[in-house]
Amino acid sequence: CIPTKSYYKTASLLKEIKEFHEFGVSGNFKFDFSKNLIRKDNIIQKLTEGIKYLLKKAGVELIYGEAVLNNSTSVLVNEELYEGRNIVIATGSRPAKLPFGDIHNFDIITSTEILSEKSVPKKLVIIGGGVVGIEIASIFNQFGSEVEVIEAMDNILPQMDKEISKRLMAYLKIQGIKFHLSARVDDIVGKKVFYTKKESENALAFDKLLIAVGRKPNIENIGLESIGIRFDKKGIIVNSDFQTNIPNIYAIGDVTGKMMLAHSATYSGYHVLKHILKEKSEIDFSILPSCVFSFPEIASVGLTEEECQNLNSRSYKYQFQGNGKALSSGATEGFVKIVSVDNIIKGVHIIGANASDIIHQAVVLLNKNASINDLNEMIFAHPTLSEALGHCLR
């Protein structure tokens, strides 16, 4: 998450610089990618050291090594046994790979490797139009790469509100990113990717090929089979309290294959801690915000308009081009959409500047089961982008 967002900040600055002439500002600039790489590594180091300090301060013993479950109350690490009444598995995930292509071709990379590239690729082809693929496409397009995205579905970001994903693709096309939808990748040979679209065979040459087709849970070689923990290809199977079929062993985060978001893992951990301590947790994991750091940003929480089609639902929408702060900032792209069921707010979807910040006001509304009338009586400061949330109902 953090390395990508470090790059995203640089990309957003580059995008703004390219638009300076609209504000009467002119001049030349130089982009030194190597310094951007150093900045990213420094941020990671600072955060890592901060986490280590917090663990030490809390009295947590940090052990480095490969852990294997020994039984329901012990773990083997570096040939030493560690025992505990409860065990939490949080081994995360890794980028999924395709079943073909030369694994020794260093120009075929995942989201892990692209964040360590020493230079900006001239031609970047991305397989996968999900969150990872779209974020990296947005960033490297601003860095100067020629970017093309191949996606098997008929739209990008298939889990998002369809109107928003279509609008984003239109914006990204204007920025110069090319898309090949409903396309099936058949093979990768040398520095070409071959795909089929509408029964027509096609090929794209690349300098770097990014595989962004999802993630796989890290469930191998940790002893799940030996002690009988249930799992499938998606991940470790857990209940609503994140317990495995062995009640004192929990699994959280990407390894469960459910909600593959960093904040989901964090709050799953909070829930597990309370469950172990026999305290009540009221965290509602159905109200889980998600963000896409593209240009412009996307943020979403709750049900989409499509999911509410067969319910007594209504949608409200407000375009940022009618917002004073957006006009003043030159950030008029996008809109806010509110979805209600029986007058209760059930979903909020935003495409536009600062969407990842504005969405948390919607998170509060959904957690408090707020109605359309409740929102209608809330005062928003003027001029702010957040006003768009209230203006949806005007």
C-alpha positions, 0 to 999 in steps of 0.5 A: 500500500504505502510504496504505491501511495508514495509513487502516487503522490509524485504522479499527482504532482507531475499531473498538477505541473502539467496543468499549471498553465491553466493557473497562469503558471509556466516554466520548465521542470525535471523529473528524477525518478531515482530520487522518487525511488529513494523517497519511497524506500525512506518512507518504508524504512521509517514506517518499519522502524516505527512499527518495531518501536511500538512492538518493543514498547508494548513488550512484544517479542519479535522473532524472525524465521519461518513458522510452522504450526506444530499443534493447536497450541504451539508453533515451531520457528527456527527449530524452537517451540513457542506455545500459547493458548491462542494462535493468530495466522496472518501470513498475508498474500502474494501476487498471483501469476499466470500459468504460462510465460517465461518465469525467468523473463525479468521483464514480466513482473508483478506489483512487487517488482515494479515498485523496485524498478530503477527506471520508468519503462517506455512501454508498460502493458498491464494484464488486469484491470482491477485496483492494482492494475488501474493504480499502477497504470495511472501512476506510470502514465504520469511518469511517462510510460506508454500504458496499455491495459488488458482486461478479461471482463467488459469493464475495469474495476468490476467490483465497483459501481459500474457507472463510476468504473465507466467514467474513470475509464473515459478519464484515463483514456483522455490521459492516454491510457489504452484499454483492451476489454473482454480480452483473453490472454493466451500466451507471452513469448519474449517481449510480446503478449498474445491475446484474443478479443472477439475471436481475433488474435492480437499481440502487444509488444512491451518493455515491461509486462505487469501481471495484476490478476489478483493475489494468492493467500500464503497458506503453503508450508505453514502446517495447516494440513498437519493439524487439520485446519480447513482451507480452500484455494481462496484461503483459510476458512473462518467464521464471523469471529475469524476462528478456524475450525480449531477454535483457538486458532484464528486467521485474519487478513489476506490469508482468508481470501476474503476482504483483501484490504490492509484496513480490513486486516487491521480491524479483523485483528482488533475483533480477534483481540476482543474475542480472545478477551471475551469482550464484545466487538461491534465492528461491522465488516459489511461497512468496509470502505475501499479506495482506488488511487487513480486520476481522479480517485475513487472511493466506495462503501456499502451497496452499489446501485446494481446490488439494490436494483430489486429493493425499494432503492433510490439513487442521488447524484451530484456532479463535482463541476457544480461545486465551488471548491472543485471549480476553484481547484480545477478538480471538476471531474467526477460525482458523488452517488448515494444509494438508499433503501427504504430511505436508509443510506446503504451505499456511497460511491465517489469519483473525484478529487479527495474521494478517499478522504470524503468517503469516511463521512459516508462510513459514519453515516452507514455505521449509524444507520443514518437516513436520507433525512438525517443527512439532509439536516447536516450542515457542511462547511462552504466551500468544501468538496465534502459539500457534494455529499449533502448537495446530492439531496438538493 
